Each structure stands twice: as C-alpha cells, then as structure tokens.
Amino acid sequence: MMRQYRLSYCKFLRESGIRLQVPQLTIATATVFTHILFCHQSHAHHDHKIVAAACLFLAGKVEETPKAVQQVISTTYQIKSRKDKAGAESIKLPPPKKEVLEAEKELVLIAERTILHTLNYNFEVEHPYKYLLTTIPKASPKVRTAN
C-alpha cells in the first residue's frame, strides 16, 4: 500500500510540476520533501496529494522558482479532481469555486507547516544530478570504445 502511495504522489508531483512549468530540480526537491515527510509521518494521517502540493509549493521557494500559492493550488486541484473523477487525461472540468480553492489553500498551508516542522527547517537536498552530469561524459568514451 505504501508503495502505491509513493508512486501516486511521485506521478502527481511530476504532472503538477510539468503543468506549472517548474524545473526538474524543483520537482525532485518536492519529491524528496514528500518522501522525508512520509518517513516520519503516517500516510493514514495525511492526504498524500495535499502533502505533495505543499511540498511542490515549498520546493519552489527553496529552489528559487516560486509559484503563487493560488497557481499551485489551482493546478494541483484540477489534476487531483480529474484523476478522482475518471482518471482520463482529456476531461475538461469547470474551474472550481472560490470556496473550494480557499479550503484547498488552507489544507496546503497547514501541510506546509507540518513539512517545515518535519524537515526541522533543513532545506538542503543533495540530488544525484550533478554527479550524473559529471560522470556520464567521462563514462561515455569508455562505453563507445568498448563496443
């Protein structure tokens, strides 16, 4: 069950990040934040998509690619609602009511505070990308000569 949650929020973060046009690094940071939260907190106590939205919002601030909370909430709510309704990509839903977005905003901001406490305000995330980018060019000539 936990694996399904992880897969679900990773896909959700990726799709939301792409829709919000944030860099891959921001999406990766949000994913790490979500993983860390759920290492310390139970999936049963938190809606994983609300937490993921809050992590994406926080990661945008941490990675200096911020998006307005309303933009994050609107985008993630649409993705979440579409998936809940039918799971189909092509469904165009009407925009949510203002009250619904305000309630969603409140949940995301509460989740953000929980994430901040869980992370102990430590936002350092070491991603493997920089190591991969330096290692792959070094390995590529060896791979070519081996073939």
N, C-alpha and C positions, 0 to 999 in steps of 0.2 A: 504493500500500500504506500509506504513512504517513497519508494522508487517512482511510483506513478505520480505522486505529488511533485517530486523533484523534476521529473520530465515535463509535467504540466506547467510548472512555473518557469522553467527554462524556455520552453516554447513560447509561453506568454510574454516573457521578457524580450525575447528575440523579436517577435512580431511587433510588440509595442515600441521597442527601440527603433526598429526599421521605419515604422509609421511616423514616429516623432523625429526621424532623421538625425538621430544622435550617433556618434562614432561607436565602432565596435568596442572600444575600450570602456566606454560608459556602460554598455550592455553587460560586458564582462564583469565590471565592478559591481553592478547591480546584482548580478548572479552570485558573486562571491558574498555580498552582504546578505542575500537571501539564504544562502547555504549556512552561513555563520549563525544567523538568527535561528534557523531550524535545528541547528546542532544544540542550541541552548534552550529553545522553546519548543513546545509540542505543536504538531500540526493540528491537533484537535482543538487547541485554544485560539487559533488564528486562521482567518481566511487567507489561503496562500496567494490568491490573486491580489487581494488588498495589500498584503505584505510586499508582494513583488512590485506593485505600483509605487508603493512608498520607497522601496529600495531603488527603483529607477529614478524617482524624483530626487532622492538623496545622492545617488551616484552622479547625476547631472551636476549637482552643486559641487561635489567633491572633485570631479574631473574637469571642472570649469566649462561645462557645456550645459548650463542650466536651461530648463524649460519651465514655463509658468505652471503653477500647480493646476490651474484650470485646464491647461492644454494636456497635461499628463492624465488628469482625471477623465477628461472627455474622451481621449484616445483609448485609454485602458478600459473605460466603461463600455465603449462601443465594441471593443474586441471581446470583452467578457460577456456582454449581453448577446452578441451574435453567436458565440460558441454555446452559450447556455440554451439559446432558442433552437438552433438547428445544427450547429457545427459546420454550416456551409459558408464558404468564402463570399459568395455572390449576393447574399441577403443584404439589402439596404434598409436599415432601421431608421425610424424617425428620430430626430435629436431628442435626448432625454429632457425631462422637465427640470427646471431650475432647482426645485426642491430635492429632486433625486441626486443631482450633481452636488448640491450642498451637503447632503447626507454622506455621499461618497467621499467628498473632500474631508469631512470631519473624520471619517474612518481612516483615511490615508494619513492624515496628520497625527492621529493617535498612534497609528502603526509606526510612523516615522520616529516618534518619541521612544517607543519601545525598542526600535532598532538602534537608536542612539545610545540608549542605556545598555543594550546587549553588547554593542561594539565597544562600550566603555569610551566612546568618543574617539576611538582609534580608527582613522580612516585609511591607514596605509594598507595598500593591497599590492602584493608583488605578483604581477602577471607574467606568464611564461613567454609572452610575445617578443619581448626584446631579446631574450635568449634564442628563441627560434629564428628571429631575423638575422642574428649574427652567426648562428650555427648552420643554417641551411645553405648559404652561399659557400661556406667552407666545405660542406659535405657534397655539394653538387658536382664539383670537378671529379671527386673520387668516384662518385656514382657513375659519371659519364665514362671514365676510364675503365671502370670495372666491366662495363657492358661491351 
